[in-house]
Amino acid sequence: MKRSHRICFLLVLIFFKMNMTMGQFKHLYTVTPNEKKHENHEASSTQSGILIIEKVSTPTYQYYRAGKDNEKRPCVIICPGGGYFILAAGHEGADVAEFFNSIGINALVLKYRIPNADNQIDKTIAPLQDVQQAMYLCRLNAGNWGIDANKIGVMGFSAGGHLAASLATHYADVKISNPENLSLRPDFQILIYPVISFQNFGHGGSRNNLIGPVMTEEAIHYFSNEEQINAYSPPAFLVHAKDDDAVPVLNSIIYAKTLEMNKVPAEIYLYEKGGHGFGMKNPTSEVYWPNLLKDWLHKKQIL
């Protein structure tokens, strides 16, 4: 075989293998709800080795399937963080999906809308609509996508953790079209250095970007997810660093304690150091939290 043909063959093989698990970005809706007519200014860049997507106004998703067989596997909807201002789509999105595939779990990376009053009629609910729609699609397409419909979880980092917790506490307040009346309740939640509260110990930037600049007490309480927990909230796995100076560790601690008060299982792992935004690997510790998560998924009989 000629060298040029060999190179072409290898490129085709690599492309084929990539697409065995990773689909292309697809539109989340046929018609996006709660949308104003606008120009799409979405842009992506790499900052300090991190893939950043900004000005997302058209919500999409990328589905990673763990295997091309008929086996029904768990699935996790992943919400990258970014303060409801940008999306850290690499180390809090695609990289995490690849980890889940490696342990036999399907994943959907959600590119949710950045709240923007110029693009949305009500910017405060746009991200919640998008994560509810992602759950709706996973349940609707479970058979075709190789998903165990009883093992669909939600995961989020930082502000994406707030969005994931919002789905876990507001799943019954349906903001999307759901003609089949499918359950939007996640079966489990995974929250990594999450913003939980919009009270004083939360994260001002996320709060202001989602419900500001004029904020009502009703909106603050609605999106303070620790206040919305009940006995039907899904079990949770949380990770946070005690020295996080962006999103105080109190967010995770109070959320976990409130879940336990409602007799909902919650497991929390706290690093002594690590700050904020470390993704899957905390450089200050030898403890690799995804391994702890894998053990928890086994204990909960999700894996």
C-alpha positions in Angstrom: 0.0 0.0 0.0 1.4 3.4 -0.9 2.3 5.7 2.0 -0.4 8.3 1.0 -3.1 5.6 0.9 -1.9 4.3 4.2 -2.3 7.7 5.8 -5.7 8.2 4.3 -6.8 4.8 5.6 -5.5 5.6 9.1 -7.3 9.0 9.1 -10.6 7.3 8.1 -10.1 4.6 10.8 -9.5 7.3 13.5 -12.6 9.2 12.4 -14.7 6.1 12.4 -13.5 5.2 15.9 -14.2 8.7 17.2 -17.7 8.5 15.9 -18.4 5.1 17.4 -19.0 6.9 20.7 -19.2 10.6 20.0 -22.0 12.1 18.0 -22.1 15.5 16.4 -23.7 18.5 18.2 -27.4 18.3 17.6 -30.2 20.8 18.2 -31.9 20.3 21.6 -35.3 21.4 20.3 -37.1 21.4 17.0 -38.3 24.9 17.9 -36.5 26.5 20.9 -39.0 27.8 23.5 -38.6 31.1 25.3 -36.6 32.6 22.5 -36.4 36.1 20.9 -35.3 36.6 17.3 -31.5 37.3 17.5 -28.2 36.7 15.7 -26.0 33.9 16.9 -22.8 35.2 18.3 -21.5 31.9 19.8 -17.7 31.6 19.9 -15.2 29.2 21.3 -11.6 29.6 22.3 -8.9 27.9 24.4 -7.8 29.7 27.5 -5.0 28.3 29.6 -5.6 25.0 28.0 -9.3 25.0 28.7 -12.0 25.0 26.0 -14.3 27.8 26.6 -17.6 28.4 24.7 -19.3 31.8 25.2 -22.5 33.5 24.1 -24.5 30.3 23.6 -28.0 31.2 22.4 -28.8 28.0 20.4 -28.9 25.0 22.8 -27.4 21.8 21.5 -26.1 18.5 22.9 -23.5 15.9 22.1 -24.3 12.3 22.9 -21.5 9.8 23.8 -22.6 6.2 23.6 -20.6 3.7 25.6 -21.1 0.9 23.1 -22.8 0.1 19.8 -24.7 -2.9 21.0 -28.2 -3.6 22.4 -27.2 -3.3 26.0 -29.1 -0.7 28.1 -26.7 1.3 30.1 -26.9 4.2 32.6 -26.6 7.7 31.2 -25.4 11.0 32.7 -26.4 14.5 31.5 -23.3 16.7 32.0 -23.7 20.5 32.6 -20.3 22.3 32.3 -19.7 25.3 34.6 -18.9 28.9 33.9 -20.9 31.2 36.1 -23.9 31.3 33.7 -21.5 33.4 31.6 -19.4 30.9 29.6 -19.2 27.1 29.4 -16.0 25.3 30.4 -16.9 22.6 27.7 -13.7 20.6 27.8 -12.5 19.5 31.2 -16.0 19.8 32.6 -17.8 18.4 29.6 -16.2 16.2 26.8 -13.4 14.9 29.0 -16.0 13.8 31.6 -18.1 12.1 29.0 -15.1 10.1 27.8 -14.5 8.9 31.4 -18.1 7.7 31.7 -17.8 5.8 28.4 -14.7 4.1 29.8 -16.6 2.7 32.7 -19.6 1.7 30.6 -21.9 4.7 31.0 -23.5 6.8 28.3 -23.2 10.5 28.5 -24.8 13.6 27.1 -22.9 16.9 27.2 -25.3 19.8 27.3 -24.5 23.1 25.7 -27.2 25.1 27.5 -28.1 28.7 26.8 -26.3 31.5 28.5 -28.9 33.7 30.2 -29.4 36.8 28.1 -32.4 39.1 28.1 -31.7 40.0 24.5 -32.1 36.4 23.4 -34.7 35.0 25.7 -38.1 36.2 26.8 -37.4 35.0 30.4 -33.7 34.4 30.8 -34.0 33.0 34.3 -35.6 29.8 33.1 -33.7 29.2 29.8 -31.0 26.9 31.3 -33.6 25.0 33.3 -35.6 24.5 30.2 -32.6 23.1 28.4 -31.6 20.6 31.1 -35.3 19.5 31.4 -35.3 19.0 27.6 -32.1 17.0 27.8 -33.7 14.7 30.4 -36.9 14.5 28.2 -34.8 13.4 25.2 -32.9 10.8 27.2 -36.1 9.2 28.4 -37.9 9.6 25.1 -35.0 8.0 23.1 -33.8 5.5 25.8 -34.6 2.5 23.6 -32.7 3.8 20.5 -29.9 5.4 22.5 -29.0 2.3 24.5 -30.1 3.8 27.8 -31.6 2.2 30.9 -34.5 4.6 31.4 -34.4 4.0 35.2 -30.7 5.0 35.5 -30.5 8.5 34.1 -28.6 11.0 36.2 -27.6 14.7 36.0 -24.1 16.1 36.7 -22.8 19.6 36.9 -19.7 21.6 37.8 -19.9 25.0 39.5 -22.8 26.9 37.9 -23.5 23.7 36.0 -23.8 22.1 39.4 -26.5 24.7 40.2 -28.3 23.8 37.0 -28.0 20.1 37.8 -29.3 20.7 41.3 -32.1 22.8 39.8 -33.3 19.9 37.7 -33.0 17.6 40.8 -35.2 20.0 42.9 -37.5 21.5 40.2 -38.2 18.5 38.0 -41.9 18.7 38.8 -42.1 22.3 37.7 -42.1 21.5 34.0 -40.9 24.4 31.8 -41.0 22.5 28.4 -43.4 20.7 26.2 -43.8 17.2 27.5 -46.8 15.6 25.7 -45.9 12.1 26.9 -45.8 13.2 30.5 -42.3 11.6 30.9 -40.7 11.9 34.3 -38.0 14.6 34.3 -36.7 13.6 37.7 -33.1 12.4 37.6 -32.4 9.1 39.2 -29.2 10.4 40.8 -27.2 13.7 40.9 -23.5 14.3 40.8 -22.4 17.8 41.9 -18.8 18.9 41.6 -17.9 22.2 43.5 -21.5 23.3 42.8 -23.2 26.6 43.3 -26.2 25.6 45.3 -27.6 28.7 47.0 -28.5 32.2 45.8 -28.3 33.4 49.4 -25.2 35.2 50.8 -23.0 32.1 50.9 -23.7 31.2 47.2 -22.0 32.7 44.2 -22.9 36.2 43.3 -21.8 36.1 39.7 -23.9 33.1 38.9 -26.9 34.6 40.7 -26.5 37.9 39.0 -26.1 36.4 35.5 -29.1 34.1 35.9 -31.7 36.3 37.7 -30.1 39.8 37.8 -29.7 42.7 37.8 -33.1 43.2 39.5 -33.7 40.2 41.8 -36.9 39.4 43.6 -37.0 37.5 46.9 -39.2 34.9 45.1 -36.5 34.2 42.5 -33.7 34.0 45.1 -35.6 31.4 47.1 -36.7 29.5 44.0 -33.1 29.1 42.8 -31.7 28.5 46.3 -31.8 24.7 45.7 -31.1 23.8 49.3 -34.5 25.2 50.1 -36.3 23.1 47.5 -35.2 19.6 48.7 -37.8 17.1 49.8 -38.0 13.3 50.4 -38.3 12.6 46.7 -35.1 14.4 45.7 -32.6 12.0 44.1 -29.5 10.6 45.9 -26.4 12.8 45.5 -22.6 12.5 45.2 -20.7 15.7 45.9 -17.1 16.9 45.7 -15.7 20.2 46.9 -12.4 21.7 48.1 -12.4 23.4 51.5 -10.3 26.3 50.2 -12.6 27.1 47.3 -12.6 30.9 47.3 -15.0 31.2 44.3 -17.9 28.9 45.5 -17.7 28.4 49.2 -17.7 24.8 50.4 -20.7 25.6 52.5 -22.8 25.2 49.3 -22.1 21.4 49.2 -22.2 20.9 52.9 -25.6 22.5 53.4 -27.0 20.7 50.4 -25.7 17.3 51.6 -27.0 17.9 55.2 -30.4 19.0 53.9 -30.7 15.9 51.8 -29.9 13.7 54.7 -32.4 15.6 56.9 -35.0 14.5 54.3 -33.7 11.0 54.4 -32.2 11.2 50.9 -28.8 9.5 50.6 -25.9 11.9 50.0 -22.2 11.2 49.9 -19.7 14.1 50.0 -16.0 14.2 49.6 -14.1 17.3 50.7 -10.5 18.0 49.6 -8.4 20.0 52.0 -7.1 22.1 49.1 -7.7 22.4 45.4 -9.5 25.7 45.0 -12.1 25.9 42.3 -12.5 24.6 38.7 -10.0 21.7 38.9 -12.2 19.4 36.8 -11.6 15.7 37.1 -8.1 15.9 38.6 -7.3 17.9 41.7 -3.5 18.7 41.4 -3.1 19.1 45.1 -4.2 15.6 45.9 -3.5 12.0 44.9 -7.2 11.2 45.4 -8.9 10.9 42.1 -12.5 11.7 42.8 -13.9 9.9 39.7 -12.7 6.6 41.3 -14.7 7.5 44.4 -17.7 8.2 42.1 -17.3 4.9 40.4 -17.4 3.1 43.8 -20.5 5.1 44.7 -22.2 4.2 41.4 -21.6 0.6 42.3 -22.9 1.0 45.8 -26.1 2.6 44.4 -26.4 -0.3 41.9 -26.3 2.2 39.0 -23.2 0.4 37.6 
